[in-house]
Amino acid sequence: MRKSRLQSYEDILEVLVNNPLVIDHIAYELDMNCTILRQHLDFLMKNNLVEERGSDKRTLYAITEKGVSVLKTLNFHKYLGKISNKIRVIDEALEIIRKLEKSEQREEN
């Protein structure tokens, strides 16, 4: 299944969260075409989530504080989704248990 743009942006931010990287290394880490990666990086830079840093003859890309905040928010949203799914499963299990208990009580009477 193809990744959404949001997932691609999130993946780029996650790769950059530890340290600034050159575009080739980011592309390798994400197994992404450099042309597409460049477009995604341009979008992230326009929105101040990633910045370019010059280093000798190479351009490094680094996540900004705003980028870190967005990444934390996205990760928290995923976490809440997982908890929500677990709560739903627990509610369903409790409902089944209640039905079984009622059924056993009827059989005893």
C-alpha angles and dihedrals in degrees: 000000000000118000121245119240090250090055090048091050090048092050091051092051091049092052091050097044094088100044144337115277140189117250093253092057092048090050090050094048092050097035088232133147111256093229092055091042090053090054091050092047090050090054092047091049092049088055093046094243094117131027135197119240123191116227118174104301095337132085115224124199119216134182115245127221088259089052091052090050092050091048091051090050092050091048091049090050090054090048092052090049091054092048091048090054092049092050090051091052091048091049090051091049092049091050091052090049091051091051092049091049091051090048092051091048091053091050091051092053 
